[in-house]
Amino acid sequence: YVDGPGSSARFNFPASIAVVGQNLYIADQNNFAVRRLSLKDLSVITFAGGTQGTTDGVGTSAQLDGIVAGIATDGTNLYLPDSANHIIRRINLATAQVTTIAGQVGVTGTTDAVGTAALFNSPRGAVSDGLTLYVADRNNSSIRTINLTTLAVGTLISGLATAPEGDPAVTLNRLYYGGYTLATINVVQ
């Protein structure tokens, strides 16, 4: 990858984008990074990651992996489901601190618990309403929730006929998600 102004910047499979203020935060999947594109001057920097792995840290000292979709924001943090490692990562927008907030690296399951005591199985997308992070837990065929204050993980709905894939959307007290296996758009009220 290459950081730089405008068209000189290079990406390798930009998989998802979140907008915060005058910046786009881009999950650059095959570079294992989150890149920031300034809408003011079109400059691109590597905001976090850049090396494959699961190590927490600040900015480019952190490692990222498995970001296939689903970068979400609450305006203060970015949230990234890591489908390869079955964890959820948080990146503080002010400090670029990357922290694993839920799930255990390499361990799959359906356990509802607080933070890293909870288990996921290939989380593939996320959206935040500012209080709750909704996670498309693909291989568990469920929509999971994370309370962004307590980090308590719960299951909103499970046993879905179609595995949830990609970024869900929340509006008007409804949650919409794409179904991978049946190629459908679904709603939870």
N, C-alpha and C positions, 0 to 999 in steps of 0.2 A: 504494500500500500504506500501511497505518497500523500503527505499533508501538503497544503499550499493553497494559493489563491485560485478560485474559480475552476476552470477546466483543466488546470494542471494537477488537481487532486485526483487520486485514483482509489477506487473501491474494489472489493472482490465479493460479490453477492450481497449487496445491501438488502437486508431481509425485512426490516421494519423501521418506521420513523415515528418519533414523538415530537410534538411542537411545544416549546416552552418559551414564551416571550418572543424574542428576536432570534431564536436559535432552533435548528433542527438537530435532534439527536438520532443518529442512524446506527442501527445494529448491523455492523459490517461482518456478516457471518463467517466468511472464510478467512478473514483477518483476525478473528477472535477479539474484536474491538468494538467499542462504541465511539463513534466519531461525532464531532460537533461542527455543524455548518452554520456560520453566522449569516443571517439574512441581511445584515447591514452591509457587509463587504464581500460576501461569498467565500470567505476563507474557511478552510477545513483543517481541524486539528484532531489528533487522537486524544479523546477525553479520558478513556479508561481502557485497560487491557492492551492487546497487541500480541500477546503470547498465549498459546493454548494451555488451559489448566483451570484449577479451581481455587487458587490462592487468593485470599482477601488482601486488600492493600489500597493504597492511594494512587489514583490515576493509572499511569502505564506500568506501575510496579505490581498492579493486580493482574490476575490471569482470568480470562473468560473462555467459555466453550459452549457449544450446543445452543447457540442463540438462533433458532430457526424462524421465529416470529415472536410477536407479542411484547415489544418494548412498550411499557406503560408509564404514565407519570401522574403524580398528584400535585405537581407544580413545585415541589420541594425536592423530590427524589425521582429517580427512574427505577423501574422494576423490570427485571429480566428473568423469564423462565428459562432455565437451562435444561433442555429436554434430554441431552446426552447423559447428564449427571443427576437428574431428578431433584434439582434444587431451585430455589428462587433467590435471586440476587437483588440487592438494593444499591443504587449509586446515589450518594448525596450530591446534589447539583452545586452546592456552594464549595464543597471540599474535594469532590471526586473520590471520596472514600467508598470502596466497594466492600459490601458485607453480605455474607450468606445469611438470609433471615428465616428460611424454612427449608425443610427437607435435609436429607443426609446424602453425601456424595456416594453415588453408586448403589444406593439401597432403594429398592422399589417397595411400594405398599400403598395402603389406603388409610393409614393411621391419622386421625384427627388429634392434634395436640398443640402445644405452644412451640413456635419456632422450629428449631432443628430436631425436635422430638417427633414432628409430623413427617409423614412419608408421602411421596408423589410417585407417579409412573409416567414419565415423558410429558411434563407440562409443556404445552405448545403455544400458549397465547395468554394475554392478560389485559385487563382494563381496570382502572381505578375510578371510583366516584369521589375520592378524597378521603373517605373513611375506611373503605373496604377495597381490597384487591380481589378481583374475580379471576380465577385461573382455569383455563381449559386444560384439564388433566386427561390427556388423550387416551392413554392406554388403560386408564381406570374408567373410561366412558363416563366422566363426571365433571361437574363444575364445582370447584372448591373455592372457599373464601379465606382471606387472611385479614383479620382486624389489624389495621395499620398502626394502632396504638399499642395493643397488647401482643401482637403477632400470633394470636390464637388462630389456628387453622380449623376450618369446619368444612363439611360437605353440604353444599346447597342442594344439589340434585345428583343422583347416581343411577346407574343402570340404563344410561341413555342408549337408545337404539342405534344411534350414529355417534361415533367418536368425535368429540369436539376438537376442532382444528383452527389454528390461527387466532386472530384478535377478536374477542367478544366485544360487544358494544352495550353501554348502559344509557338508557334515556327513558323518561316518563315512567319510572318505576318498573321498567322491563329490562331484561337482559337478553340480548340476541347473540347467537353463536352459529358458526358454520359447522355443518356436519360432514365429516370426512368420508365415511363409508357409504352414506346414502346421497351425498351431494345435495344437501338441503340447508336452508336457513331456518333456525328454530328460535322460539321465544320462551322465556321463563318469566311468569308474572308474579 
